[in-house]
Amino acid sequence: MKGRVTLNGPDRSARLQRLGVLKMDIILHVGAHRTATTSFQRYLRDHGPGLKRAGTGVWGPLRTRGGLFAGLFPGPGAAMHRGGAARVKGKVAVNLAKTKARGVTRLLITDENMIGSSRHCLRSGLLFPAVGERMARYDAAFDGRITRVVLAIRSPEMWWSSAAAYAVSRGHGVPDQAKIDRIATMRRSWRDVIVDLACAMPDAQIVVAPFEEHAGRPDLLLAQSTGQQTPRDDHGHWLNRAPDLPALRRILAQRGQNPDLLPDQTGRWHPFSAAQAACMRETYADDLFWLAAGADGLATLTQNPTRKRAGHSQPAGTMREGQHHDSRQRHLAQSG
C-alpha cells in the first residue's frame, strides 16, 4: 500500500514518537527488591511537585497495588475480577489517558513486585524465575507502549543475604544449610533475568543499573531512568534495610524460635562461606562484563562517572532508617 508506515519491530516506540502518535514516555522501574527501591520511592514522593512541574509523573506502589492490575495474574483472587487481563488493559488505558491529559510527558511507574517477590526467590532457590511470564503480562496490559524498563541489580552474595535477612525479619524461617548451598551453586544469574525480561518486552529498551553505582543516590537512578536532570537528594533516607544479626536473633527469640539458628555475632548476616561468596562475586563480574560488552544488544548498562570503584553497601553518611539489540532473537520468555 502506497505510503504505508510499519510500526512493528524493536524500534516501534521510537517511530511512534517521531510520528507524534506516542506523546508520553512510559518507564517501568521494576526493582529488583533489596536494591534501595523503598528509598527511591520515598525520594520520588519528596520531590513529587517539582517532578510534576518538569512533566514527570509517578505511579508508585500505592497506585499499582491498589487494584489497577487486579486480575492480571491467574490465582485464587483472579475469579473476583471479571474480564481478567482485558479489563486490566482497559483500566490501564483509561489511567494513562488521564495522566497524559494532565500534561505529563514521561510517566515513571515504580513497583519492585512486578518482577516477582524475594520470598518466591528464597522458596525456589532461584533468582526471579517467573520474570518473563510476569512482565509479558504487564507488556500486554500496556498494549506494548512501554518505552523503557529499568532493572537494578546487586552482587548476588549481598542480594541473597539481604533477602534472607529481610524474610526472616518478616516471619519466615531461617534457611537451612542445604538451601544456602543450593542458592550458592545455582546457575541462574542476573544475565538470565535480563534475557527473560528482554524476551518478554521486545519493544522496550532495557536499562540495567548496578546497585553498587547508585546506592545512596536516588537522584542518579532517576536521571538514568528518565534521561532528564533531577533534583539532588538531600535527605539520605536508607529505608527498609535488612536487620543485622543481633536484631534478627532478638526477632527469633520474640517469636519463640531458637536464636542460635543464627551466629552470635554483630553486623550483617553473611550466610555464605568465603568460597561461596567469591564464586558468586565472580558470576556477577561475568554478568557486568557481558552488559558492558553490549549484552548481545538486549540491554544497556548505566554508569556512575562520579565513582572510582564499586562498593558492597550504602556509602557513609547520615542515613534515616525506616520500615514500613539483537532484538530479532527475542521470543516470549518462559517462567524460568
PyMOL commands that set and color helices and strands:
alter all, ss='L'
color gray80, all
select helices_A, chain A and resi 12-19+37-46+48-53+61-68+78-80+84-101+112-115+118-124+131-141+156-169+177-185+190-200+211-214+218-226+245-254+259-261+274-292+295-297+327-329
alter helices_A, ss='H'
color red, helices_A
select strands_A, chain A and resi 25-29+56-59+106-110+148-153+205-210+300-301
alter strands_A, ss='S'
color yellow, strands_A
deselect
rebuild
show_as cartoon
